[in-house]
Amino acid sequence: MGEVPLSSEFDTAVFVVYVGLEHVDGPQKKQWVFVTDGSLSELKTDDSTILLLAISFCSPCTDDDSTSPINYNLVGSIVCFCNLVKRAKDHANHMWVAEATENSTYYLNYEHPSCSHLKDAFGLVKKWQQNSSLTIEKLKKRVLYIIGDNAS
């Protein structure tokens, strides 16, 4: 993420750590999704330095729409996101931030032509996931602390 210029679009394959609750803000539904590719911050090996990416999703509110921008069932999945926009890093919480726009899409595998270039990254995240159950639990706790849900 460090090499992607601010406000630029990027594609990534990531493990979904946490899908936040949606909330209505004016005419839009908003939701945060926390993901990781398993990479380490500054090449340290401490679990607390695993990089997190917080992705903001917005969608217009409609009278009959009961769907969330992102489904909670994606937690624990590896997802390919395309055309996310990099935002300023959240230094206080030591995580990257991105925004999903109307151009952003996501896929549950790399076989779609739009994200076939993420095949290798998808494989690396899958390998990381298979060996990181304890780290994943620590990341979930870290996200809950960040969002202020310390009771969970």
C-alpha distance (Angstrom), angle and dihedral (degrees) to the residues before:
residue distance angle dihedral
M1 . . .
G2 3.77 . .
E3 3.79 92.7 .
V4 3.83 94.6 52.0
P5 3.83 110.5 95.2
L6 3.80 117.5 -122.0
S7 3.83 113.5 -90.3
S8 3.82 91.4 16.9
E9 3.78 125.0 127.9
F10 3.79 118.6 -114.6
D11 3.80 140.5 172.6
T12 3.78 125.4 -135.6
A13 3.80 143.6 171.7
V14 3.81 111.6 -136.9
F15 3.79 146.0 164.6
V16 3.83 112.7 -114.3
V17 3.81 107.7 -126.9
Y18 3.82 100.4 172.8
V19 3.80 139.3 -1.3
G20 3.79 112.4 -154.3
L21 3.76 126.8 -142.3
E22 3.76 115.7 -89.9
H23 3.77 119.2 -116.8
V24 3.77 132.7 -170.0
D25 3.78 117.5 -118.2
G26 3.80 110.3 178.8
P27 3.79 109.5 -58.8
Q28 3.80 94.0 -10.7
K29 3.77 140.4 75.7
K30 3.78 112.1 -138.3
Q31 3.76 131.0 -164.2
W32 3.80 137.8 170.9
V33 3.78 123.8 -140.9
F34 3.81 121.5 -167.5
V35 3.78 118.4 -151.9
T36 3.80 141.4 164.2
D37 3.76 138.0 -163.9
G38 3.80 89.9 -154.8
S39 3.79 94.4 -109.4
L40 3.77 120.3 142.7
S41 3.75 127.3 -119.5
E42 3.79 110.8 -115.5
L43 3.82 89.5 -10.8
K44 3.80 94.2 -74.5
T45 3.79 120.1 147.7
D46 3.81 100.2 -142.5
D47 3.85 112.7 114.1
S48 3.80 90.1 -129.3
T49 3.80 89.0 66.0
I50 3.82 95.5 58.9
L51 3.78 103.6 123.5
L52 3.78 118.1 -111.4
L53 3.77 125.2 -161.8
A54 3.80 118.2 -157.2
I55 3.81 112.3 -155.5
S56 3.79 120.9 -162.2
F57 3.80 116.5 -147.7
C58 3.80 124.7 -168.8
S59 3.77 130.4 -178.7
P60 3.78 132.7 172.0
C61 3.80 117.7 -95.3
T62 3.78 116.1 -118.5
D63 3.79 129.1 -175.1
D64 3.79 95.7 -118.3
D65 3.82 99.4 32.4
S66 3.78 114.0 113.6
T67 3.80 97.4 161.8
S68 3.77 124.6 106.4
P69 3.80 121.3 -129.8
I70 3.82 87.2 -116.5
N71 3.79 124.2 23.2
Y72 3.81 118.2 -124.8
N73 3.82 88.3 -134.6
L74 3.81 88.6 77.4
V75 3.82 90.4 75.5
G76 3.79 106.9 114.9
S77 3.80 93.5 21.1
I78 3.76 130.3 114.3
V79 3.78 109.4 -125.1
C80 3.80 133.7 -174.1
F81 3.80 110.8 -139.8
C82 3.78 118.6 -165.0
N83 3.79 128.8 -164.0
L84 3.78 99.0 9.4
V85 3.81 114.3 161.4
K86 3.80 118.8 -128.2
R87 3.80 114.6 -127.2
A88 3.80 131.4 -173.7
K89 3.79 114.9 -59.2
D90 3.80 117.0 -104.6
H91 3.80 97.8 -125.7
A92 3.81 94.0 178.8
N93 3.81 91.2 61.0
H94 3.80 96.6 30.4
M95 3.80 96.2 -123.4
W96 3.75 141.2 118.2
V97 3.80 120.2 -115.3
A98 3.79 129.9 -147.9
E99 3.76 136.5 173.2
A100 3.77 127.4 -138.2
T101 3.80 110.2 -139.6
E102 3.79 133.7 -174.1
N103 3.83 86.0 -83.7
S104 3.82 93.1 55.2
T105 3.79 122.1 102.4
Y106 3.77 136.2 172.4
Y107 3.78 134.9 -151.9
L108 3.80 132.7 -167.2
N109 3.80 92.0 -137.3
Y110 3.77 139.2 23.6
E111 3.80 95.4 -117.4
H112 3.79 94.7 93.2
P113 3.83 109.9 98.9
S114 3.83 90.6 -123.8
C115 3.79 92.1 63.7
S116 3.79 106.1 24.3
H117 3.82 87.3 114.5
L118 3.83 87.3 68.3
K119 3.82 94.3 63.0
D120 3.83 94.9 107.3
A121 3.81 93.0 43.6
F122 3.82 89.9 48.9
G123 3.82 89.6 53.0
L124 3.82 92.4 49.9
V125 3.81 92.0 50.2
K126 3.81 90.7 47.8
K127 3.81 90.8 51.6
W128 3.83 90.5 47.7
Q129 3.83 90.9 49.0
Q130 3.80 93.1 52.2
N131 3.81 91.4 56.2
S132 3.79 101.0 36.7
S133 3.81 112.0 64.9
L134 3.82 92.7 129.8
T135 3.79 92.2 47.1
I136 3.81 90.8 48.9
E137 3.81 90.4 54.4
K138 3.82 89.7 50.1
L139 3.79 90.1 50.4
K140 3.81 90.9 51.4
K141 3.80 89.4 52.6
R142 3.80 90.1 48.0
V143 3.81 91.2 52.4
L144 3.82 91.6 48.1
Y145 3.80 89.0 51.6
I146 3.82 91.2 49.4
I147 3.82 93.2 50.9
G148 3.79 92.0 44.2
D149 3.80 98.3 -111.2
N150 3.79 96.2 130.5
A151 3.82 93.8 151.7
S152 3.81 92.9 72.3
